[in-house]
Amino acid sequence: MSRLGPMAATLLLLGAGDALVTHRLEALHGRRVTRWAVSREWSEATGDQTWHVWPAKGADGAPRVVVHGSKSLGVWTLEGKRVARGVIPWGTNVAVADYTGDGQEEIAVATENLPPAAPVSVQVVDQSLNEVTPNVGLLESLENPASVAIASFPGPRQVVAADFRGCLASLVGPDLAWEYCFPNSKVGGDPYAVRHVLPVAAGSGLLLAGRATGEVDGIDAAGQRVWSFRLAEPLQTLAAARLDGGAEVAFAGGDKGRFALLDAATGQVRGSGTLPGMVTVARPAAWNGQPVIAAAGLAEPSIRHQYSGYVAVLDGRGARLAVTPVDGQVMDLVAGDLDGDGTDELVAVTGAYRLLLLRLSGAILFEEHVADPSGTKLALVRGSAGPTLVVGAQTLEAKRVTHVDAPSWYAARPIGAAVGVVLLLTLALLATLRPPAPR
């Protein structure tokens, strides 16, 4: 009986060592150890700053890249050919969605005009930048454009523009459909801007409008407020995700780290909490086939006095699944399954001049230098050969992300088991080296 205690302790140590090594390897590399690389396929100068990059569906489902610059609007093929370019005024806002219902995606443009023209003009163009709707000037509805969206309400498609006062106006073709202003709308000024307009299918089709002051309203096809929510701090980001069963949620993130997950149909709070600091960007993602939210931003104070940025993963109730500290505030973030395992990878640009490829669980798989973090925008565009990472700054670059799996024996569980065996042999060897018991 005297040997049972040491034997039990040895087995517990072996099991703990195996489990610890396996868990750590799975967190860093996944169940299979993988080597990742990012290679540049092509690079073209845009001649402009990049404000947004979007993937778009072209004719016959061909992938396209829409690039919104400070003074230009361009459409590119995934092979690096620019198929259209237009000059736009500073202060223009752009959105990409299917306006005509034909499966191709159009581009909505809201432009700030100087007097004596209308304060805001709105138009929809196709991917050749040809007119789909006439350019309509809004003389009284809006002051200057802060955002624009193509809303897929039931019935005719609507184009909704919002301004810095806190007002929205919707057009069906050349006709004004409705106007809506948040309560206590002010005259101009960024603290009151409606910077987020997000169409969702929930509630038979709604438009979620987020105001910088923290209000989020759900608005229907007639311009009526269906629900309203207020985050207890200024709003920084608004994103939507579809959960299992088809329910849509809206993620609202604030400038001090507070967040709320709202039922997109009713505005009911499904979960809330606080992240390490300002939430600058959020994206829907998938982890082991389950929908999650990836949110990232600025850590205040810095994590472990070293990391000023973070990437967090939340479930549909707002519970933290992972929080990864990174070097520098996260400026932009995209999510996509790059290796086909049912779990998305993340690509982030940080204020430390880095482009990072990460697992949702937190492992940094690859990193490289970027010249201008605040001016670098990302998109993942899916083509016939899989997703392509498009990086926009003063140039537009397409990058291929590749991975090579290690042999089946070089995986988390076999390595963990091997560590257990090594520990067992080491303990056995140490047992043989014990001095003889005194007589």
C-alpha positions as CSV (number, residue, x, y, z in Angstrom):
1,M,0.0,0.0,0.0
2,S,2.9,2.3,0.6
3,R,3.7,2.5,-3.1
4,L,0.1,3.5,-4.1
5,G,0.6,7.1,-3.1
6,P,3.7,7.8,-5.2
7,M,2.2,5.9,-8.1
8,A,-1.0,7.9,-8.0
9,A,1.0,11.1,-7.7
10,T,3.2,10.1,-10.7
11,L,0.1,9.3,-12.8
12,L,-1.5,12.6,-11.9
13,L,1.7,14.5,-12.9
14,L,1.9,12.6,-16.2
15,G,-1.8,13.4,-16.9
16,A,-1.3,17.1,-16.0
17,G,1.8,17.4,-18.1
18,D,0.1,15.8,-21.1
19,A,-3.0,18.0,-20.7
20,L,-1.0,21.2,-20.2
21,V,1.2,20.6,-23.3
22,T,-1.7,19.5,-25.5
23,H,-3.9,22.5,-24.4
24,R,-1.0,25.0,-25.0
25,L,-0.2,23.6,-28.4
26,E,-3.9,23.6,-29.5
27,A,-4.2,27.3,-28.4
28,L,-1.1,28.2,-30.3
29,H,-1.4,26.1,-33.4
30,G,-4.8,24.4,-33.4
31,R,-5.2,20.6,-33.4
32,R,-2.8,20.4,-36.3
33,V,0.5,22.2,-36.3
34,T,0.5,24.5,-39.3
35,R,3.1,26.7,-41.0
36,W,1.6,29.9,-42.4
37,A,3.0,32.3,-45.0
38,V,1.7,35.5,-46.7
39,S,2.9,36.3,-50.2
40,R,2.1,39.3,-52.4
41,E,0.4,38.4,-55.7
42,W,0.2,41.9,-57.1
43,S,0.4,45.6,-56.1
44,E,-0.9,48.6,-57.9
45,A,-0.8,52.3,-57.0
46,T,-4.1,54.0,-56.4
47,G,-3.0,57.6,-56.4
48,D,-5.1,58.3,-53.4
49,Q,-5.6,57.5,-49.7
50,T,-7.8,54.5,-48.9
51,W,-10.8,55.0,-46.7
52,H,-12.6,51.7,-47.3
53,V,-12.1,48.5,-49.2
54,W,-15.1,46.1,-49.9
55,P,-15.5,42.8,-51.6
56,A,-18.3,42.9,-54.2
57,K,-20.1,40.5,-56.5
58,G,-19.8,41.4,-60.2
59,A,-21.4,39.9,-63.3
60,D,-21.9,36.1,-63.1
61,G,-20.7,36.2,-59.5
62,A,-17.2,37.3,-60.4
63,P,-15.4,38.8,-57.4
64,R,-14.6,42.5,-57.5
65,V,-12.9,44.9,-55.1
66,V,-14.4,48.4,-54.5
67,V,-12.0,50.9,-53.2
68,H,-13.2,54.2,-51.7
69,G,-10.5,56.8,-51.5
70,S,-10.5,60.3,-50.1
71,K,-11.0,61.7,-53.6
72,S,-11.7,58.7,-55.8
73,L,-13.8,55.6,-56.3
74,G,-12.4,52.5,-58.1
75,V,-13.4,49.0,-59.0
76,W,-10.8,46.2,-59.5
77,T,-10.8,42.6,-60.5
78,L,-9.2,40.1,-58.1
79,E,-6.4,39.7,-60.7
80,G,-5.4,43.4,-60.2
81,K,-7.0,45.0,-63.2
82,R,-8.8,48.3,-62.5
83,V,-12.1,48.3,-64.5
84,A,-13.5,51.7,-63.4
85,R,-12.3,54.8,-61.7
86,G,-14.2,58.0,-60.8
87,V,-13.2,61.3,-59.1
88,I,-15.4,62.2,-56.1
89,P,-15.3,65.2,-53.7
90,W,-13.8,65.1,-50.3
91,G,-16.4,64.2,-47.7
92,T,-18.1,61.6,-49.9
93,N,-19.5,58.4,-48.2
94,V,-19.9,55.1,-50.0
95,A,-21.7,51.8,-49.5
96,V,-21.8,48.5,-51.5
97,A,-24.8,46.2,-51.7
98,D,-27.3,44.8,-54.2
99,Y,-29.7,47.6,-55.2
100,T,-31.4,46.2,-58.2
101,G,-31.9,42.6,-56.9
102,D,-30.0,41.0,-59.8
103,G,-27.3,39.4,-57.7
104,Q,-24.7,42.0,-58.6
105,E,-23.8,44.7,-56.2
106,E,-24.1,48.4,-56.8
107,I,-22.5,51.4,-55.1
108,A,-24.3,54.1,-53.2
109,V,-22.6,57.5,-53.0
110,A,-23.6,60.3,-50.7
111,T,-21.7,63.5,-51.6
112,E,-21.3,66.8,-49.7
113,N,-22.0,69.7,-52.1
114,L,-21.2,73.3,-51.5
115,P,-23.8,76.1,-51.9
116,P,-25.7,77.0,-54.0
117,A,-26.1,73.3,-54.7
118,A,-27.9,71.0,-52.3
119,P,-26.1,70.2,-49.0
120,V,-26.2,66.5,-49.8
121,S,-26.7,64.5,-53.1
122,V,-27.3,60.8,-53.3
123,Q,-26.9,58.4,-56.2
124,V,-26.5,54.7,-57.0
125,V,-24.0,53.6,-59.7
126,D,-23.0,50.2,-61.1
127,Q,-19.5,48.7,-61.0
128,S,-18.7,50.6,-64.3
129,L,-19.8,53.7,-62.4
130,N,-22.7,54.2,-64.8
131,E,-25.9,55.8,-63.4
132,V,-28.5,53.4,-61.8
133,T,-30.5,56.2,-60.1
134,P,-30.4,59.9,-60.8
135,N,-28.3,62.1,-58.7
136,V,-30.8,63.6,-56.2
137,G,-30.0,66.7,-54.1
138,L,-31.5,66.8,-50.6
139,L,-32.2,70.5,-50.0
140,E,-33.5,70.3,-46.4
141,S,-33.3,66.8,-45.1
142,L,-29.6,66.5,-44.4
143,E,-26.7,69.0,-43.8
144,N,-23.6,67.0,-44.6
145,P,-23.2,63.3,-45.1
146,A,-21.8,61.1,-42.3
147,S,-22.8,57.7,-43.7
148,V,-24.9,55.9,-46.4
149,A,-26.4,52.4,-46.9
150,I,-28.5,50.4,-49.3
151,A,-31.4,49.0,-47.3
152,S,-33.1,45.8,-48.4
153,F,-36.5,46.7,-46.9
154,P,-39.6,44.8,-48.2
155,G,-40.6,46.4,-51.4
156,P,-38.5,48.7,-53.5
157,R,-34.8,49.1,-52.4
158,Q,-34.0,52.3,-50.5
159,V,-30.9,54.3,-50.2
160,V,-30.5,55.9,-46.8
161,A,-28.1,58.7,-46.0
162,A,-27.4,60.1,-42.6
163,D,-25.7,63.3,-41.5
164,F,-23.7,64.9,-38.6
165,R,-26.7,66.4,-36.9
166,G,-28.4,63.1,-36.2
167,C,-30.9,62.9,-39.1
168,L,-31.5,60.3,-41.9
169,A,-33.3,60.5,-45.3
170,S,-34.3,57.7,-47.5
171,L,-34.7,57.7,-51.3
172,V,-36.6,55.3,-53.6
173,G,-35.2,56.1,-57.0
174,P,-35.5,59.9,-57.3
175,D,-38.2,60.2,-54.7
176,L,-37.9,61.0,-51.0
177,A,-39.4,58.0,-49.0
178,W,-39.0,59.3,-45.5
179,E,-37.0,61.4,-43.1
180,Y,-36.0,60.6,-39.5
181,C,-34.1,62.5,-36.8
182,F,-32.9,61.2,-33.5
183,P,-34.3,63.1,-30.5
184,N,-32.4,66.3,-29.7
185,S,-30.7,66.4,-33.0
186,K,-28.2,69.3,-33.2
187,V,-26.9,71.4,-36.0
188,G,-23.6,69.9,-37.2
189,G,-20.8,68.5,-35.1
190,D,-19.2,65.1,-34.9
191,P,-20.5,64.2,-31.4
192,Y,-24.0,63.9,-32.9
193,A,-23.2,62.2,-36.2
194,V,-25.0,59.1,-37.4
195,R,-21.9,57.3,-38.5
196,H,-23.3,53.7,-38.6
197,V,-26.2,52.6,-40.8
198,L,-26.6,48.8,-41.0
199,P,-29.3,46.9,-42.8
200,V,-30.5,43.7,-41.2
201,A,-33.1,41.1,-42.2
202,A,-34.4,40.8,-38.7
203,G,-37.9,42.2,-38.0
204,S,-38.9,41.7,-41.7
205,G,-36.1,44.1,-42.7
206,L,-34.8,47.0,-40.6
207,L,-32.1,49.6,-40.7
208,L,-30.0,50.0,-37.6
209,A,-28.7,53.5,-37.1
210,G,-26.0,54.3,-34.6
211,R,-25.3,57.8,-33.4
212,A,-21.9,58.8,-31.9
213,T,-23.6,59.9,-28.7
214,G,-24.5,56.2,-28.0
215,E,-28.0,55.8,-29.3
216,V,-28.9,52.9,-31.6
217,D,-32.3,52.8,-33.2
218,G,-34.1,50.2,-35.3
219,I,-36.0,51.9,-38.2
220,D,-38.5,50.2,-40.5
221,A,-39.3,50.7,-44.2
222,A,-41.6,53.7,-43.4
223,G,-39.0,55.5,-41.4
224,Q,-40.6,54.7,-38.1
225,R,-38.6,53.8,-35.0
226,V,-39.3,50.2,-34.0
227,W,-36.9,50.2,-31.0
228,S,-34.3,52.3,-29.4
229,F,-31.2,51.5,-27.2
230,R,-28.6,53.7,-25.6
231,L,-25.1,52.6,-24.7
232,A,-23.8,54.2,-21.6
233,E,-20.9,55.8,-23.5
234,P,-20.2,57.2,-26.9
235,L,-20.6,54.7,-29.7
236,Q,-17.5,53.6,-31.7
237,T,-18.6,50.6,-33.7
238,L,-21.8,48.7,-34.8
239,A,-21.8,45.2,-36.3
240,A,-24.3,42.5,-37.0
241,A,-24.0,38.7,-36.8
242,R,-26.4,35.8,-37.4
243,L,-26.6,33.2,-34.7
244,D,-27.7,29.6,-34.8
245,G,-31.4,29.4,-35.7
246,G,-31.2,32.5,-37.9
247,A,-31.6,35.2,-35.2
248,E,-29.6,38.3,-35.8
249,V,-27.8,40.3,-33.2
250,A,-26.3,43.7,-33.2
251,F,-23.0,44.4,-31.4
252,A,-22.6,48.0,-30.2
253,G,-19.2,48.9,-28.8
254,G,-18.2,52.1,-27.0
255,D,-15.1,54.3,-26.6
256,K,-14.4,53.2,-23.1
257,G,-14.9,49.4,-23.8
258,R,-18.5,48.9,-22.9
259,F,-20.5,46.7,-25.3
260,A,-24.0,45.3,-25.7
261,L,-25.4,42.5,-27.8
262,L,-28.9,43.4,-29.0
263,D,-31.6,41.4,-30.6
264,A,-31.7,43.0,-34.0
265,A,-35.5,42.6,-34.3
266,T,-36.5,44.0,-30.9
267,G,-33.5,45.8,-29.4
268,Q,-33.6,43.6,-26.4
269,V,-30.3,43.2,-24.7
270,R,-29.0,39.6,-25.0
271,G,-25.7,40.3,-23.2
272,S,-23.3,43.1,-22.2
273,G,-20.0,43.7,-20.6
274,T,-16.7,45.6,-20.7
275,L,-13.7,45.0,-22.9
276,P,-10.1,46.3,-22.1
277,G,-10.7,49.6,-23.8
278,M,-12.1,51.5,-26.8
279,V,-13.8,49.1,-29.3
280,T,-12.6,50.4,-32.7
281,V,-13.9,47.5,-34.9
282,A,-16.1,44.4,-34.7
283,R,-16.7,41.6,-37.2
284,P,-18.9,38.5,-37.2
285,A,-16.8,35.3,-37.2
286,A,-17.1,31.5,-36.8
287,W,-15.4,29.3,-34.2
288,N,-15.7,25.6,-34.6
289,G,-18.7,26.3,-36.9
290,Q,-20.4,28.4,-34.2
291,P,-21.1,32.2,-34.8
292,V,-19.1,34.6,-32.6
293,I,-18.2,38.3,-32.6
294,A,-14.6,39.4,-32.9
295,A,-14.1,42.8,-31.4
296,A,-10.8,44.7,-31.2
297,G,-9.4,48.1,-30.2
298,L,-7.3,50.1,-27.8
299,A,-6.4,48.7,-24.3
300,E,-6.7,51.4,-21.6
301,P,-4.6,50.9,-19.5
302,S,-2.2,48.8,-21.5
303,I,-2.3,45.1,-20.7
304,R,0.6,43.9,-18.6
305,H,2.1,47.4,-19.0
306,Q,3.1,46.2,-22.5
307,Y,0.3,45.7,-24.9
308,S,-1.8,48.7,-26.0
309,G,-4.2,46.8,-28.2
310,Y,-6.5,43.7,-27.9
311,V,-8.6,41.3,-29.9
312,A,-11.6,39.7,-28.1
313,V,-13.9,36.9,-29.1
314,L,-17.5,36.9,-27.7
315,D,-20.3,34.4,-28.0
316,G,-24.0,35.3,-28.7
317,R,-24.6,36.2,-25.1
318,G,-21.5,38.4,-24.7
319,A,-19.4,35.9,-22.8
320,R,-15.7,36.2,-23.4
321,L,-14.2,33.2,-25.2
322,A,-10.8,34.7,-25.7
323,V,-8.9,38.0,-25.2
324,T,-5.6,38.4,-26.9
325,P,-3.3,41.4,-26.2
326,V,-1.5,42.8,-29.2
327,D,1.1,45.5,-29.7
328,G,-0.7,48.6,-30.8
329,Q,-4.3,49.7,-31.1
330,V,-6.2,47.6,-33.7
331,M,-7.1,49.9,-36.6
332,D,-8.9,47.4,-38.9
333,L,-9.9,43.7,-38.7
334,V,-11.3,41.1,-41.0
335,A,-12.3,37.5,-40.4
336,G,-12.4,34.5,-42.7
337,D,-11.8,30.7,-42.8
338,L,-8.4,30.6,-44.6
339,D,-7.7,26.9,-44.1
340,G,-11.2,25.4,-44.3
341,D,-11.4,23.9,-40.8
342,G,-14.6,25.6,-39.8
343,T,-12.9,28.2,-37.6
344,D,-12.1,31.7,-38.9
345,E,-8.7,33.3,-38.8
346,L,-8.4,37.0,-38.2
347,V,-6.2,39.6,-40.0
348,A,-5.6,42.8,-38.0
349,V,-3.7,46.1,-38.6
350,T,-2.3,47.6,-35.5
351,G,-0.9,51.0,-34.5
352,A,2.5,49.3,-34.0
353,Y,2.9,49.2,-37.8
354,R,2.1,45.5,-38.0
355,L,-0.3,43.4,-40.0
356,L,-1.1,40.3,-37.9
357,L,-2.6,36.9,-38.8
358,L,-4.2,35.4,-35.7
359,R,-6.3,32.5,-34.6
360,L,-9.5,33.3,-32.7
361,S,-7.9,31.5,-29.7
362,G,-5.1,34.0,-29.7
363,A,-2.1,32.6,-31.5
364,I,-0.3,35.1,-33.8
365,L,0.5,33.0,-36.9
366,F,2.2,35.6,-39.0
367,E,3.2,39.3,-38.9
368,E,4.6,41.8,-41.3
369,H,5.3,45.6,-41.4
370,V,2.8,48.2,-42.7
371,A,3.8,51.8,-43.4
372,D,0.6,53.6,-42.4
373,P,-1.6,51.7,-39.9
374,S,-4.3,54.4,-39.7
375,G,-4.5,54.5,-43.5
376,T,-4.4,50.8,-44.1
377,K,-7.8,49.0,-44.8
378,L,-8.5,45.3,-45.2
379,A,-10.9,43.1,-47.1
380,L,-11.1,39.3,-47.6
381,V,-12.4,38.6,-51.1
382,R,-13.4,35.0,-52.0
383,G,-12.4,33.8,-55.4
384,S,-12.2,30.5,-57.2
385,A,-8.9,29.7,-55.5
386,G,-10.1,30.7,-52.0
387,P,-10.0,33.9,-50.1
388,T,-7.5,36.6,-51.1
389,L,-6.5,39.3,-48.6
390,V,-6.7,42.8,-50.2
391,V,-4.8,45.5,-48.4
392,G,-5.4,49.1,-49.3
393,A,-3.3,52.2,-48.5
394,Q,-1.6,54.4,-51.1
395,T,-1.4,51.2,-53.1
396,L,-3.7,48.2,-53.5
397,E,-2.2,44.8,-52.8
398,A,-3.5,41.3,-53.1
399,K,-2.0,38.8,-50.8
400,R,-2.3,35.0,-50.8
401,V,-2.4,33.4,-47.3
402,T,-1.1,29.8,-47.4
403,H,-0.6,27.1,-44.8
404,V,1.0,23.7,-44.7
405,D,0.0,21.1,-42.2
406,A,2.6,19.2,-40.3
407,P,2.5,15.4,-40.5
408,S,-0.3,13.7,-38.5
409,W,2.1,12.6,-35.8
410,Y,3.3,16.1,-35.3
411,A,0.1,17.4,-33.7
412,A,-1.0,18.7,-30.4
413,R,-2.2,15.4,-28.8
414,P,0.6,13.2,-30.0
415,I,3.1,15.7,-28.8
416,G,1.4,15.9,-25.4
417,A,1.4,12.2,-25.1
418,A,5.1,12.1,-26.1
419,V,5.8,14.6,-23.3
420,G,4.0,12.3,-20.9
421,V,6.1,9.3,-21.9
422,V,9.3,11.4,-21.5
423,L,8.2,12.4,-18.0
424,L,7.5,8.7,-17.2
425,L,10.9,7.6,-18.4
426,T,12.6,10.5,-16.5
427,L,10.8,9.6,-13.3
428,A,11.6,5.9,-13.7
429,L,15.3,6.8,-14.3
430,L,15.4,9.0,-11.2
431,A,13.8,6.1,-9.2
432,T,16.7,3.8,-10.2
433,L,19.3,6.4,-9.0
434,R,18.0,6.6,-5.5
435,P,20.6,5.8,-2.9
436,P,20.0,2.5,-1.0
437,A,18.0,2.7,2.2
438,P,20.1,3.0,5.3
439,R,20.6,-0.2,7.3
